[in-house]
Amino acid sequence: MVGQKVSHYRIERRLGAGAMGEVFLAHDLALGRPVALKLLQQDFTSQARDRLTREAQLCTRLQHPGIATFFETGAVDDRVFIAMEYVRGETLRTALRSGIPSRERTIRIVSSLLEALVHANSAGVVHRDIKPENVMIAEDGTVKLLDFGLAFSHRPAGGELADEVTRTQLTASGSVIGTPGYIAPETISSTDVDGRADLFAVGAVMHELLSGVAAFPGDTMMARIATTLTRKPDPISGLTQNLQDILARALERDPGERFQTATEFLRALRGIGFETSASYPAKVAVFDLENRSGDPADDWIGAGIADSVASDLAGRPNAVVVPRAVLSRMTRGATDESPLALANQLGCRWAYLGGYQRMGSRLRVVVELIEVPTEQIVLSEKHDGEIETIFELQDRLARSVVDALTLDELSAPPEAPPAPALGAYECYVQAREQFMRLEKASLDEAERLVGEALRQEPDYADALALLGGIHGMHFTYTTDREHLASAERAARRALELAPDHVDARVWLSYALWRQGRREESIAAAHEVQQREPTNPWGFYFEAGLHADLGRFETAVERLQRAVALAPGFGFAWICLGYAHTELGNFDEAKWSLGRGTELESSGNMSTAGGDGLTAECHRRCGEFDQARRKCLAGLESAERTDHMYRDTFRAICLLVLARTALDQGDREAAGTALSQCSLHLKGRSRMLGGGFVRVQILALQAVCDSNPSLLAESSRVLADPDELDRSWLLSLSEWHTTALVKECSSRIHPVS
């Protein structure tokens, strides 16, 4: 298998084998990262494979530092594979061969497993095979729970999986999933199990860590099962009675007598004096504070406070803050879920939330910092004051969170800029919220609001940087180059006022790129990467510049960096898929495009761009029916949005639809698609990439009509710098259009 390719993974070496199949170290060709690739045994029935694949897909929702990330499952040549995070380190089983850990270290390991289970079980996922072999001690000492790819959803399991997938045979006709000695009694006698079975397994692991011997020993599998069903483990000498009681409760045979949740188990350990916080980064979700005044005009206050606290935490080296755009997307799409539940879904340890009331000039703010795994409130504050003192309030709130989380101080904290006028700040916060929607109408409103902020406070660096972004995005649907000049002026003025302003440098890079000043743009992007290595935008915009020039290998590398930093950045995934398509990496392209389209869909964004580019990938693979379906889906999606790229996305879908029809010999359908695209362009002549749309229509129409004069016209327009708008987006680029014209020429004038 070494050297072979499975989907977009290249196998590098064998790591081991188990009852379910073999595990290999593989290289993810789409994202340039190592993965653990499990290839399942080929003797599973198709029904069992389908069931296992469905259950494994549930694990894509798990995002926790204590869980080895499940990437995907699929099948190639009737062989099912599961791709997971590759964790460097040693298993807990290997570590135990060197002796049992200290009691404090044992509790840390157990607490890490329980934190992971709080996240997994709340998502309805039950592991069912927790044991020392499936616990990895990473090189940095953190604990990772492995093999969630074989978990199942919390519902009665179907017979085909229980009968066929497991390799733990009880009788000739029945079987269970899990490892005897760690599985709960109800797992042996019933398929109806829930998260309490995982807590039993953690208890068995905890017993082994504390004593050095198995909780349910036996020389054979049947002996270990009999021990689990008929006897309780012997007490461990030297253990306090409180700890003995906790361990005994975890190992109760009756699930009703056990801890009912991992949160309850964690609280019990903390209740007898143990430190139960695992050594994971302090991942924090800072939610917009709830407006309890009832006046929508005051919504900006909660968003502003949350943004200020999040920005302060984001600068700390041992804190990870969930991006506001991610939280905004989740809260808009999950109105029935509490902030604590959303924080748990995101694998956060901490959730910062609260509310406020404005009464005239008075403001009352109540906030809480909650430890997500234990649901314990570790900080609760109430502040009353005047609305004019909101900046001082924000500083106090941020300071309280930093102290509560014992975060590292900044080695050289930047000098804080002077606080803007309150009215300017209100307009700025509202403008930023509008900007994040990336819709034409919302961008117009954002420009109005930020203009008012700057009227009140002309030297407001944050507002100037935002204005640079607004003008840059206006260009995407107007192609008015004055917007780029305005974006550059605003960004440069922001940098004069605040030389370390990363957002200003991001939008400066974008404006320079769109103006054709490529070396300056790359220099600005590199400044972003150096000043804030965790910011994905510097890598994203640099990738766009390289793709514009046809340097797709470099674009892929930069986009891989961007999506690694921001896995929820849907359009970065779509651009990565486009770059892979141009390199002929079609498996990698389909996977990346699928991920991007899924993310854009979940955020109520248009999927037309992802659909159109996925259709082009299918077309190049000769999968014409799939290509047509994707084009039609993209066109339908484009009609449901006011996204700034909508017009360009629609043109991409129509052009791919025409090319697909020509490949199938259906000139009538191709002509219809080109006619629609031509009418679309006439009504939207200023859209991004419009000049290249015009050339591509001419070239494809030349093939459709067998008309060499149209082909000549397409070449003439492409070569004329004064006639062609050369604004670029994805496949509407000079590089891509030149290649298409050459392809069309070869169809009309085939080389003999």
N, C-alpha and C positions, 0 to 999 in steps of 0.2 A: 504493500500500500504506500510505502514511503515514496514521495515524489509525485503521487497521483493527485488529481484535482477532484474534489467533491463540491459541487456547486461553486461558490467563490472562495473555497478554502483549499490551500495546498498543504498536503500532509507532509510533516517534516520528520517526526519520529514517534515511535510507539511509547506510550506512557504506562500502559497496563491493560488488564482485562478483568472482567467480572462476569457474573451470571447473565447480565443483560447484553453484553457485547464488549467491544474493544474501545479503548480511549487513546487518542493520539494528540500530540502537540501539532497544531496546524497554524498556518499563516493566513489571516483574513486578507484576501487580495483587494477587497473593496475598501477596507479601512486601514490596512497596513498595521495590524495588531496581532499578537499571538492569541490563540484560543485553544481550549480543550474541546476536542471533537470526539463525540461518542458515536460510534457506528453500531447500531443494534443488530442483533443476530438475525439472520435471514430466514430462520425457520418459524418466525411468528406468523400467525394467520393474518390475512389482510384485514379482518375485522379487528384483531388485537392491535395491529399497527395503526389503523385509523383512530382507534380509541386512545392509544398512547399519544399520538400526535395531537389530538384535540386537548387532552389533559395537559400536555406539555405547553401548549399555547397559553394556558392560563398563567404560566409563570412569567410571561413577558411583562405582567403588571407589577412584578416585584422589583423594587428599587431600594435596596438597603445595603449599607457598607458591610453588614455582617452576613450577607448572602452572596455567594459567587453568582454573578449576573448571568441569567439565562438570556442568550441572544436570540436563538431561533431554532426551529425544527423544520425538517423538510425531508424529501426523498429524492434520490437520484438512482436511476436504474434499479428501482424497486428496493433500494437499500435506505432505511430510515436513519437520519443522523440528527443529533442534538448538539448545538454549539453553545459553549458556556465560557465564562471568564476563566482564563488560565491563571491560577494563583501559585506563585512561587513560594515554597516553604515546605513544611512537613506535616503529615497527618497527625492527629492527636494520638493515634495508635502508635506511630513511630516514636513520638515524644514520650509516651508512657513506658517504653522499653528502657528509658534512661532513669526511671523512677517517678514516683508520684510528685506532683507539684505541691507548693506550699498551700496552706488552706486559703490564704488571701488570693493566690493566683487561681486556685480552683473556683472560687466564687466569681472571679472576674471572667473566667471562661464560661461558666454556667450563665452568668448574667448576659454575656454576649450572645449566647444561643437563645436566651429568652427574649432579648431585644429583637433579634431577627424573627422570632416566632410571633411577637406582638404584631409586627408588620405583615407577616405571611398569613397568619390565621385570620386577621381582620379582613384580609383580601379574599378570604374563603379558600385558601390553599393550605392543605395539610401535607406535611413532608412524608411521613410514614416509614422512614428508614434512617432515623437519627442514630448514629453510633460513632465511635472514635474514628473509624475509617472515613467517615463522611464529614469530619471536622478538620479543617486545615488551619494550622498555625502559620500565618504568613511571615515573611522575612522581617517585617516591621513589628511583629508580635501581636498583631490583630488577629481576631478569630473569624473564620469564614465557614459558613455552613454550605456544604456542597450538595450536588445531585438533586436540586429542586426540580430538575427536568423530569423526574419520575414521580412527582407529587400528583395529587388529584384534588379536585374541587370538593368542598365540604357538602357532599350530598351522597346518598346511597350509591355505592359503586355497582356497575353492571357486571353480570357474571362473566362476560367474555374476557375482561381484563383480569379479574381475580382467578379465573381458571387457566388462562393461557399465558399471560405475560410473566407472572412470577416464576421464579425457579426454586422457591422454597416449597418442596412437595410435602404435603401432610399425608395424603392417601393417593391412591391411583386416580381418583376423580376430583380431588379438591386441593386447594393451595391457598397461601396467604402471601401478602406482600410485606416485606420487612425482614429483619434479621432476628431470629430467636435469641432471647437473652436481653433484647432491647424493646421488642414490640410489646404493646399493651395487651392484656388478656382479651379485651373485646375485639382486637384485630384478629385474633386466632379463631374466635367463635362467631364473628359476624363481619360482614362487609360494611355495616353502618357505623362508621367511626367519624370522629371530629378532632378538633385541635387538642383535646385532652389526651389523645393517644400520643401526640408529640411530647406533651409534658411528662408523661410516664417515661418515655425514652430519655428525656433530659435527666430525669431522676436517676435512671439506671447509669447513665454516663457520669453523673455527679457522684454516685456511690463508688464507682470504679476509681474516680480521681481521688477521692478521700481515703479509700482503703487499699487500693492497689489490686483488688480482686473483683471479679464480676458480681453484679447483684444477683444474677440468676445463673449460677454455673451449671455445667454438665458436660460430659465427654462427647455427647452426641446432640444432634439437633433436637431429637425427641425428648432427650433428658432436660434440655434447657427449656423447652416448651412446658414440660411437666412441672418443672420448678416454678416457672412463672405463674402457672395456674393453681398451684397447691401450697406454696409457702412464701413467707415474707423473708426478706434478707435479714441476716443477723445484724444486731447493732454493731456499730463501729466504735472500738475502744478509743477513748480520749476525746470523743466528740461531746460538745455541750448538749444538754438535753434539748435546748431550743433548736439547735441545728438537727439533732436526731429527729425531732418532731416534724420539722419541715421536710426532711428527706423521706420519712415514713409516709407523710401525706402525699408527696409526689408519686410514691410507688403503691398507692392504694389500688387494689384490684378493681374495685367498683369505681368507675369514672365519676360517679356522683359524689364520692367522698374525697376526690382529688382536688387540687387547685383547678378552678374552672377556666382560668385564663392565665396566659403568661404574665400579664400585668399583676395579677394577684400573687403569683409565685415571686416575682421581683419585689413586690412590696413586703412580702413575708421575710425575705432575706435582708432587706434594708431595715425592717422593723427590729431585728436582733443585732443591729449595729454594723452590718457589713456594707462596704462601699460597692454599689452595684452598677455604677456607670461604666460601660465598656469604653475601651480606648479608641473610639472612633472620632473622626472630626466632628466638631460641634456644628452640625447642619441645622440651620434655622430657617423656618418659614415665618416671614414677617407679613402679616395680613393687614390690609387696609382696615383702619378702625371703623367700627359701625357708627353711622350717623344716627343718634338717638333723639335728635331734635325734630326730625321729620321734615326738615326743609332741604330739598335737593340742592339749593344754592350753597349749602355748607358742606357738600360732599368732598370738596377739595381738601378740607382740613384733615380728614382721616387718611387720604392718600398721601398728603404731604408729610404727616408725622411718620407713616410707615416707610416712606421713601427715605426720610432723613435717618431713621434708625437703621434701616437696611444698608444704607450707604456707609454709615459709620462701622457697622459690623463687617462689611465686605472688605474693608481694608486690613482686617486682622489676619495674621498668617495662619492661625489655627481655627478659623471659622469658615464655614461654607454657607453662603446665603442663597436661597432659591431665588432665581431671577424674577423680578416683578412681572415680566411679561408672561412667564409660566404660571404664576399664581393667578394673574388676571384671567388667563385663558381657562384655568380650571374652575375658578369661582363663578365665571359666567356660565359654564356648562354644567355645573353641579350645584344647583340652588338648594337641593334637599340635604346636602351633606355638610356636617359641621366643619369648621376650620381644623379642629383636632383630627378628624377623620381624613381630611385632605392632606394634612401634614404627615400623617401616618402613611398614606399612599405614596408620598414622595420620599419616604425613608428618613424623615427628619427626627432628630432627637428632641428638638425644641420647637415650640410654637409660640409666637408672640401675637397677642390679639387683645381686643378690648373695644371700647366705645367712647363716645364723647357727646356732650350736650353744649350747644351754644345758646346763651340767653342774653341777647343784646351784645354788649361788649365783654361779657363774662364767658369763660370757657371752663368746663369741667371735663377732665380726661381720666378714665379708669383703664388700666392695662394689667395684663397678666402674662407671665412667662411660665409655660407649662412644659414639664418633661413628658414627652409623648409616650414613651413605653410604660411609665408608671401612672400617667395621668395626674401627677402631683403638681400642684402650683408651687413654684419655687420663688416667685416674685409677684407681688400684688401691690399696685400703687394707685393712689388717687391724687390728682393735682387740680387745684382750683386757681384761676388767675385771669388776667385780662388777655383778650385775643392778641393784643399788640406784643405780648411777651411770648408768643408761640415759639420763637427761635430759641429762647432760653429754655423753654420747656422741652423742646426737642433734644437739646444738649443734655439735660438732666435725665431724660428717658434713656437716651443712648448710653450714658455713663452707668446708669443702674443695670442695664442688661450686660454690659461689658464686665462689671464687677460680679454680677450673679453667675456669669458663665466662666469667670476667672480666665478671661481671654488675654492673650499677650498684648502688650502695648506696642504701638507703632514705634519703630526705631527712630524714625525721623518724620513725625507727623507734619503734613503740609500746613502751611499757615492758612488759617480759616479766612475766607474772604469776608468783607463786611456784609452784614445781613441786609437784604433788600427791603424796600418798603413793603408793608404787609399786602397792599393791593397788588403790587407787582408780583409778589410771591403767589398770591391766589391765582392770578392769571397764568403764571408759568405752570403751576401744577395742573390746572385745567387744560392748558395747551398740550402738555406732555401726554395726558390721558387720551386726548383726541389724536395726537400724532401716532400713538401706538396702534391705532386701529388700521392705519395705512389705507384708508379709503379716500376717494377724491374729495368728498364733502367734508370729511373729518380733517383732512389736511388743510382745506380752506379755513375751517374754523380754528384750527391750531395756529395758522398764520395770523388770523385776526387777534387771537388771545395773546400770543407772544408779542405781537406788535404793541398791544396795550401795555404789557409788562415793560417793554423797553421804552415806551413813552414816559412811563413813570420813573423808570430806573435805567437810563441809557447805558450804564456801565455794568450791567447784570450779566456776568460771564455765562452762567448756566442758560439764561434765555438766549443769548447770542449763539451759543453752541447748538441749542435746539433749533433756532432759526436757520442755521446752516443745514441741519438735517431736513427741515421742512422744504427749503428751497431745492435741495438735492432730490427729494422725492417728488416735488412738483415737476421736475424735469422728466420724470419717467412717463408722464402722460401728456406733456405739452411739448417736449423737446425744444423748449425755448431756452437758448443758451444764456440768456440774461439771468435765468434762475441759477445757473452754475456760477456765474460771476458773483451773484449775490450770496450764494452759499460760501464761496471762498472768502469774500469780504467779511461775512459774519464770523466764520470760523477763525480767521486770522485776528480779528478784533478780540474774540474770546481768549485767544492764546496770548495776546498782548496783556490782557488783564489777569489771566491765570495761566502761566506757562505750562503747568502740569495737567491741564484740563484734557483728559483722554478723549472724551466725546467730541470736543472741538477738533482734535487731531484726526479722529475717525472721519468726520464729515469733510475735513480739508482733503484727506486722501481721496475720498469719493469725488469731490468736485474737480480735483486735478486730473483724475483718471478720465472722467467724462469730457474734459476739455482737451484730452490728448497729450497732456503733460505727464507722460508715463513714469519717467525716472523720478520726478518730484513726488508723484503719487506713491510709488514704491517706498521712497524714503520716509514719507509720512506714515505709511502702514507699518514699516519696521519700527518707527518710533513708538507706535501704539503697542506693538508686540513686546518691545523692551520695557516700556514703562509699566505695562499692565499685562503680564504674560497670560493671565486667565481670561482676557477679553477676546471673544471670538471674531469681532468685527475687523480687526486688522488683518487677520488671516483670510477672512471671507472676501473683503474687497481686493486684496492682493491677488487672490485666486481668480476673481473676475477679470482682472487686467490680463493675467496670463492666458486665460481661456479666450479672451478677445483676440489675442495674438496667435492662437492655435498651439500654445504651449501647454498641452493637456496633462502631461506627466507632472509638471510643476503645479498646475492647478489642482490635481488630485491630492498631492501632498499637502497643500495649504488647506484644502477643504476637509481633509481628514483631521487636521489639527482643529479646525473650527467646530466640527461635529463632536469631537472628543471633549472639547471645552463646553459645548452647549448641545447636549444630545436632543433637546427639544426644538432645535432650530430647523424647522421643516424645510425652508427654502434652501438652506445650505446642503441638505441631503439631496434635494432635487438637482441642484447644480453639480453635486458630486456624481449623481447618476448620469447627467448629461456628459460630463467629462469622460466618464468610463465608456459611454456609448461611442464617443468620438475616437477612443483608443481601441475599440473593438472588444472591450471587456463586457460582454453582454450579460453574463450572469451577475457580475458585480453591479452593472448598471440597473438591472431590473430590481435587484434587492434594495439598492440605495433609493431609487425612485419610488419603490413601494413604501419604504419607511417615510420618505418625505411627504408623499401624498397622504398617508395615514395621519401624520402629524398636522398637516394643513387642514385636513377634514375635521379633526377633533377640535381645532381652534376656530371653527366656523369661517375658515378662509376658503378662497377658491382653490379647487384642485385642478383647474384647467391646465395650468403649466405642467404639473406633474403628469397629468393624463396625456397631454400632447407629446411630451418627451418620451413617455413610456410607449406610446403608440409608435413613435419613430424607432425605438429599440426593437419592438416586435416586427416592424416592417423590414428592418435590416436582417432580421433572423428568418425572414420568409413566413412569418406568422401573421398573415394578412387579415384573417378574421378577427384575431385579438386586437390588431392595430385599429381596425375600423371601429370596434366596440369602444376602445379607449378614446378615440377621437370624438365620438358622439357623446361619451360621458363628459369629456372636457368641455365641449360646446354647451352642454346642458348646465354644467357647473358655472361657466362664465356668465350665464344669464342671471344667476342668483346672487351676484355680488357687485359691489361698487369698488372693488379692489383697484389700486392704481395700475396694476399690470393687466387688468381684464381685457382691454382691447388687443394688446399684444398676444396674450394667451390664446384668444379666439383665433387670431390670424395663424398662429403656429398650428392649432388643431386643424384648421381648414387646409393648410398647405400639406400637412402630413396625410390628411385624408385624400387629397388629390394625388400625391405620390403613390399612396397605397393602391388607389384605383388604377393608376397607370401600370403599376407592377402586375396587377391582375388582368390587364388588358381591357379594363372597363373605361373607355375614353369618355363615355357619356357621363358617368359618375364623376370622373376627374374634372370634366368641363363644368359641371354644376358646382363642385366645390370651389373651383377657381373663380367662377362668376360671382359666387357669394363672397369670396375673399376680396375680389376687386371692388365690389359694392361696399364692403366693410371698410376698405382702405379709403375710398372716396369720402366717406363720412367721418373718417378719423385720421386725416392725413398727418396729424402731428403726433401720432402715437410712437412709442419707443420702437425702433427697428423698422419704421414704416418704409424707409428707402429700400431696405433689403427685401421687405415683403413685395414691393413693386417689381424688383428684379426677378425674384423667384417666381412670381406669377407669370411674367413674360416668358421665362425659360421653360416653365412647365406647360404653358399654353402652346409654346412652339412644338413641344413633343406631342401634345394632345392633337394639334391640328397639322402636324408634319409641316410646319411653316418655318423655314430657315430665316426669313426676314425678322420674325419675332425674336429668334435666338440672337441674331445680330444686334437687334435693339437692346436686348438684355445686357449684352456685353458692352455696348456703347454707354448705357446708363451707368453700369457698374464702374466703368473706367473714368467717368466724368466727375471730378471732385466738386464741381459747382452745381450739378443737377441732383446729386444723391445725398440724402440725409444719412449719415453714417453712424447714427446712434445705435447702440448694440444691446441685445438681450438674448442670451443663450444661442439657439440655432439661427437667429437673425443677426448674423455677424458677417463681416467681410470675408473672413476665412471660410466659413461654412457656405456662404452664397457663391463664392468663386468655385468651390468644389462642386456645388450643384449645377452651375452653368456648364462646367466641363463635362459632367455626367450627362446632361441633356444634349450637349453637342455630340457626344459619342453615340447617343441614341438616334439622332437625326443623320449624322454622318459617320456611320460605323466604319471602323478601320478594317479593311479587307485583309 
